[in-house]
Amino acid sequence: MSNENKTIHDFDFSLICDFFSNMERQGPGSPDVTLKALSFIDNLTETSLIADIGCGTGGQTMTLAKHVHGKITALDLFPDFIDILNRNAEHLGVQNRVKGIVASMINELPFEEESLDLIWSEGAIYNIGFERGLKEWRKYLKTGGYIAVSESSWFTDERPTEINDFWVDAYSEIDTIPNQIAKIHKAGYLPVATFVFPETCWTENYFAPKLTATKIFLNSHTGNKMAEELAASQSHEEVLYRKYKEFYGYTFFIAKKVERNSFNN
Ligand SMILES: C[S@@+](CC[C@H](N)C(=O)[O-])C[C@H]1O[C@@H](n2cnc3c(N)ncnc32)[C@H](O)[C@@H]1O
C-alpha cells in the first residue's frame, strides 16, 4: 500500500489524537448543519437527557449546549479530546449540564435503558458501524426519543474505481441514502428528516482548519515518518474529495424511536 493510500485505521491512536486535537471539529460539519438537524427535534426540555456519542473535542456539543437546555453527556474514546471538551464547557459556563466522559461506543453505554431523549452522533457512528450502532443504541432511547447521526453516503449507484476502492477499504458500510434510510426504518425508527451536507462543511469547516492543524502537527513531529504519513493520508483525503465530491459526501439522518411491534423484526 502506498503511504498516501493509508486510511486513518493504519495509524496509532496517540498520533491521530495529537493531529486532531488542534481542530475544533474532527470531521466535516458546521454549526449551521448541527442546528438544521436540531430543528427537526421537538421534544426537548430542561430535563431532557442527551448523549453525544463520538463527540471528539465537542465542536457540535457546544453548539447543542447553546441551543438546548437539557443535560448532555458527551463520550469519546480519546481522553485528550474529552479534556478539551470539558475545558470548553467551562469556558462556555455550561459545565453543570455538559459533561464529557471517556467511554467506548462499542461497549455497553453508561446510560439506563429507555432514559435518553436524544442521541446525537456526528461523523462517528462508522466506528461501530451504521446498522449496529442504530440497533444497539436504540434501547437507551425513550420511545418517541430521537437519534440524529451523520454518516458518509454514496450519491450514485455506481462510481469510479479509485474512490470506490478507497471507501471500501476505509469503511465498507458506506451506502446510498435510500439504503441508509431503509436501514434506519428496519432498526425500529421512523425516519424524520435527511439532508446532505453542503460542500462548505468539508472545504471551509474541515479541510481549511486541517491545513493549519497539519502545519502545527508536522512542526511538533519533525523527522517522524509515521507522522508524515498520517499528514499525507489526510491531504490525500482532500484530493479525493475535490475530485469525486459528486459521488459521495456526508448526510444527516434524523429519526424517531417507535415501538418495535409496528415492525417485522
Ligand atoms: C470523525 S470524528 C468526529 C468527532 C466529532 N463528532 C465531530 O464531528 O467533530 C470520530 C470520533 O469518534 C471517536 N471514536 C472512535 N472510536 C470510538 C469508540 N470506540 N468509542 C467512542 N468514540 C470513538 C474518535 O475519537 C473521534 O473523536
The ligand as a Tripos MOL2 file, in Angstrom:
@<TRIPOS>MOLECULE
LIG
   27    29     1     0     0
SMALL
NO_CHARGES

@<TRIPOS>ATOM
      1 C1        -14.6380   11.8120   12.7300 C.3       1 LIG1
      2 S1        -14.5230   12.0660   14.4590 S.3       1 LIG1
      3 C2        -15.9920   13.0230   14.7770 C.3       1 LIG1
      4 C3        -15.8680   13.8520   16.0250 C.3       1 LIG1
      5 C4        -16.9910   14.8780   16.2400 C.3       1 LIG1
      6 N1        -18.2680   14.2540   16.4510 N.3       1 LIG1
      7 C5        -17.0560   15.8380   15.0800 C.2       1 LIG1
      8 O1        -17.9560   15.7050   14.2360 O.co2     1 LIG1
      9 O2        -16.2020   16.7300   15.0260 O.co2     1 LIG1
     10 C6        -14.9340   10.4670   15.1280 C.3       1 LIG1
     11 C7        -14.7920   10.4000   16.6430 C.3       1 LIG1
     12 O3        -15.1130    9.0840   17.1000 O.3       1 LIG1
     13 C8        -14.2550    8.7870   18.1850 C.3       1 LIG1
     14 N2        -14.2000    7.3390   18.3860 N.ar      1 LIG1
     15 C9        -13.5570    6.4010   17.6260 C.ar      1 LIG1
     16 N3        -13.7810    5.1760   18.1230 N.ar      1 LIG1
     17 C10       -14.5910    5.3450   19.2070 C.ar      1 LIG1
     18 C11       -15.1680    4.4410   20.1400 C.ar      1 LIG1
     19 N4        -14.9850    3.1210   20.0490 N.pl3     1 LIG1
     20 N5        -15.9290    4.9500   21.1260 N.ar      1 LIG1
     21 C12       -16.1330    6.2800   21.2440 C.ar      1 LIG1
     22 N6        -15.6060    7.1940   20.3890 N.ar      1 LIG1
     23 C13       -14.8500    6.7160   19.3810 C.ar      1 LIG1
     24 C14       -12.9330    9.3910   17.7720 C.3       1 LIG1
     25 O4        -12.0870    9.5570   18.8870 O.3       1 LIG1
     26 C15       -13.3860   10.6960   17.1550 C.3       1 LIG1
     27 O5        -13.4370   11.7120   18.1160 O.3       1 LIG1
@<TRIPOS>BOND
     1     1     2 1
     2     2     3 1
     3     2    10 1
     4     3     4 1
     5     4     5 1
     6     5     6 1
     7     5     7 1
     8     7     8 2
     9     7     9 1
    10    10    11 1
    11    11    12 1
    12    11    26 1
    13    12    13 1
    14    13    14 1
    15    13    24 1
    16    14    15 ar
    17    14    23 ar
    18    15    16 ar
    19    16    17 ar
    20    17    18 ar
    21    17    23 ar
    22    18    19 1
    23    18    20 ar
    24    20    21 ar
    25    21    22 ar
    26    22    23 ar
    27    24    25 1
    28    24    26 1
    29    26    27 1
@<TRIPOS>SUBSTRUCTURE
     1 LIG1         1 GROUP 0 **** ****
